[in-house]
Amino acid sequence: MLIWALIDSLARRFSTSSLTPVQAATLLFTLWTMFFGPLYTVAPILALCLGLMLVPRGDPRFLGLRRSGLPTPAAPEDSRT
């Protein structure tokens, strides 16, 4: 399941040109270690890779956040009713 999620995320990011070199290197190292190494050695890098790959860039839920991490204030409502 994890391998499928990572490969799906790779395909989506590659098709939208939002894959960074750090993400690609981390993903390739993680997949290589998952196939040819024991699970206890891949656990730390797997956590990092999942964090990098599964949070979508440009997600509308995160576009309203400022760099400080605080949500942007909503526009004031019209008080005329």
C-alpha positions in Angstrom: 0.0 0.0 0.0 2.8 2.4 0.9 4.7 1.6 -2.3 1.5 2.2 -4.4 0.9 5.6 -2.6 4.5 6.7 -3.2 4.5 5.7 -6.9 1.1 7.3 -7.4 2.3 10.5 -5.8 5.5 10.4 -8.0 3.4 10.1 -11.2 1.1 13.0 -10.2 4.0 15.3 -9.3 6.0 14.3 -12.4 3.0 15.0 -14.7 2.4 18.4 -13.2 6.1 19.3 -13.1 6.0 19.9 -9.3 8.5 17.2 -8.4 11.6 18.6 -6.7 15.0 16.9 -6.8 14.9 16.3 -3.1 11.6 14.5 -3.4 12.8 12.4 -6.3 16.1 11.4 -4.6 14.3 10.6 -1.3 11.6 8.5 -3.2 14.1 6.5 -5.2 16.3 5.8 -2.1 13.1 4.8 -0.2 11.9 2.4 -2.9 15.3 0.9 -3.3 15.6 0.3 0.4 12.1 -1.1 0.7 12.8 -3.7 -2.0 16.3 -4.7 -0.9 16.5 -3.9 2.8 14.9 -4.7 6.1 12.0 -2.6 7.3 13.8 -1.2 10.4 16.4 0.5 8.1 13.8 2.0 5.9 11.4 3.3 8.6 13.1 6.7 9.2 13.5 7.6 5.5 10.0 6.2 4.8 8.5 8.7 7.2 10.4 11.5 5.6 9.4 10.4 2.1 5.8 10.1 3.0 5.8 13.6 4.5 7.4 15.0 1.4 5.4 13.2 -1.2 1.8 12.9 0.2 1.2 16.6 1.0 0.2 18.0 -2.3 1.7 21.3 -3.4 -0.8 23.8 -4.6 -3.6 22.1 -2.7 -6.5 24.6 -2.4 -6.8 23.8 1.3 -3.3 25.2 1.9 -3.4 28.1 -0.6 -5.0 30.5 2.0 -2.1 30.1 4.4 0.5 32.9 4.8 4.2 32.1 5.1 3.8 32.4 8.9 1.4 29.5 8.9 -1.5 31.6 10.0 -4.7 31.6 8.0 -5.5 34.8 6.0 -8.3 36.8 7.6 -11.7 36.5 5.9 -13.2 39.5 4.2 -15.5 41.5 6.5 -19.1 40.8 5.9 -21.4 43.5 4.7 -23.2 44.9 7.7 -26.1 46.3 5.6 -29.1 44.0 5.8 
